Amino acid sequence: MSTTDKDVVFGTEDILLSLCNSVTRVLTVATQSQVNFSGMVQRITKTCLKPDIGCFVLFDGGFSGLVVINFSAPAAMELYETYMLTMGMAKDELATSHTSDEVSNVMGELMNQIVGDFTGKVARELQTHITQNQPKMLVLNKQVMLSVDTNLDKPEVRRVTFFTARNNIFYLELAIDRTEFIKLFDFQPLDAPDPDELIAQANAQASQRSPHAASTTPASDHDDLLDSLGM
């Protein structure tokens, strides 16, 4: 194996980019609106929960870390409203304040989907495994900062700015142990499972079985009739 093959390294910024792509992918699909992030990343010293809605998820396994997303009230309400309208809810049935429990529950659900997408990509692309806990949400009405402590030996902390379709802003913060993944040999990452394709395959298999089952039923009834007549 050549030295060049071994020099493919995935570090903190690569893991951060994968997480940012999970955020944009999940929120874009969920809200049917475009979500983007800045091409610049900040080095910070600690993660904090800030107004108006802060949520965080801890993960552990192949590497440990913490993901924090701080939503401004306009960003949270935009994502909440567009997601619920996409799900078929009527606009007059939606919550009108970011302090509503319904808004917090929806943002927690979206956070769970984001980290779930991220952990799936880690398993496929880095061939390791991480687990997550349930997202924790905190609605902050005042200008306070809460530091989230994690048991990391050599933490590296980054912050990325995100923009919604209406140009509202929210921030993602990632804290992980200093780690590098070095590619030992070339391999092809597994593709993400497509739910629509899996459903189509299941329907195709069911349709293939149905004619066979239908064709055997009359023959079976005919044999039973002959047997009853002693023929």
N, C-alpha and C positions, 0 to 999 in steps of 0.2 A: 504494500500500500504506500502511495507517495505521501510526502509531507504535506502537500497541498490539500489532499483529502482530509487530513486531520486538522487543518487550520480553520475549518468552518466552525465558528463559535457563536453561540446565542447567549447574550448577556442581558443585563437589566433593561436596556433600551429596547431590545427585541421583544422581551416579555411584555414591556409596557405597550409597545406598538400593537401586539396581539390583543391585549386587553382593550385598547382604544378602538380597534377594529370591531371587537365584540360589542362595545357600547353603541357605535354607530349602526352596526348591522341590526341589532335587536331593536333599538329605538326607531330606526327608519322603517323596519317591517311592521312594528307594532302600531306606529302612529301614521303610517303611509305619508310621511313628510321627511324631508332631508335633515339629517343631523351631521354636523362636521366638527372636526377638532383642529386646533392650531398646529402648525408645523414646528412650533417651538415648545420645548419642555423646560420646566423649572426644576432646579435642584433645591430642595427644602430640607429643613432639619427635623421636622416632626409633622405628623398628621393631626388635623383639627376638624372638629365638627363646627360648622358655622351656620348662621341664619341663611335661608329661612327653614329649609328642611335638610337635615344631614342624615345620611345613612351609611352604614359600614358593614362589611362582611370579612370575617377571618377565614383563612384557608391554611391547610397543613398537608403534609405528605412529602412528595419529592422535594419541595421547597416550601417554606412558610412565609406568610405575609398578611397584609391587610389592605383592603380596598375601601376607600372613602369617596363618596360623591356628595357634594354640597350643592343643593339646588336653590336658586333664588325663587321667590314666590311666583314671579311671572313665568319662569322656565318650568317650574313644577306644574302650574295650572295649565300651561300650554300642552305639555306632554300628557297630563291627565285627561284633558278635554279631548284632544285628538285621538288618544287611545280608546277612550270610551265611545266616542262617536264612530270610530272605525268598527268597534264591536257591536254597533247597532243601537246604542242607547240614545234616547231623545235628549236634546240639549237642555230642555227645561227640567229634566230629572237629575242633572249633574250638580255636584257640590259647587258652591260659589266661593269658598274660602280655602286657602292652602292649609289652614289649621284643622280642616275636617278629617275625621278618621278614615273616611273613604279615600281621600287623596293619599294619605300616608300608606294605606293598604295597597293601592295601585302602584305607588312608587316602589314599595317593597317588593311587589310581584315582579316589576320590571327589573329591579336590581337583581333579584334571584335568577331571572332569565339571562341577564348579562353575564353573571359569574358562572352560570351553568354552561353557557356557550363557550366561555373562556376555558373552563376546566376540560371541556371536550376537546378543544383545539390543542391544549397542552398534552393530553393523552395521545392525540394523533401525530402531532408535529414534533414533540420533544420526547415521546415514548416514555413518559413518566406519569405519575398519578397524584392528583391533589384532591382533597375533599374540602367542602365549605360548610359553614354553619348557616343558620337562618339569618337573613338580613335584619339588622336592628335600625329602627327609624327614630328620629328625635326632631320634633317641631320646636324651633327656637323663635320666640317672638321678640327677644331682646338681643342686643349686640353683645353676645358672649361667645367665648371660645372654649371648647372642651378638648383637651388633648387625649388621644387614644393611645394608650401604652401597649406595646407588644413585646413578647420575649424573643427579640431578635439579637443575634450575636454581633453581626456587622451590618446594621440596617442601611439600606439605600432608599431614599425617599424622593419621589418625583410628583410634580403637579402638572396637569394638562388642562387647558381651557377648551370648552366645548360650546358650540353655537347651535341653537335650534333654527327651525325654518323662519321664525319671526325674529331672529337675531337676539333672542334671550340667551343668557349665559349661565352655564353651570361648570363646576370644576371637579375633576377626578384626581384623587391622590392615591398613590401606590407606595407602600412600604414593604420591602422584601429583604431577606438576607442576601448579602453579596454572593452571587452564584454565577457560574458559567456552564453552559452545556456545549461540549466539544463533540463534533460528529466523528465517530470512530470509523464508520463505513457508510457507503452510500445506501440509502433506502428511500422508498417511495411512501410518503405519508398517506394514510388512509383517507378516503373522501368522507366528508360529513354525510351521514344518512339523510336522505330526502324523504320526509314524511309522505308527500304526495306520491312519490314513486313506490314506496312500500305499500300504500293503500291500493294503487293501481295493480301491483303484482298480486296482492291478495284477492282482488276482485277478478283478475284474469284466471287465477287458479280455481276460484269458486265456480266461474262460468264453464271451465273445462270439465269440472267434476259433475256439474248439473246434467248435461246431456247423457253422460254415461249412466248416472243414477236413474234418469227417466227411461232410458232404453232397457234397463234390466228389470224394471218393475213390471211391465206387461208380460215379459217372458216368464217371470216368476209366477204371476197369476195364472198364466196359461198352463204351466206345469202342474200347479196345484189342482186345477180343474181336471186335467187328465188323470192325475193320481186318484182323485175322488171318484172317478168313473171306472177305475180299475184298468185304465189303458196305459 
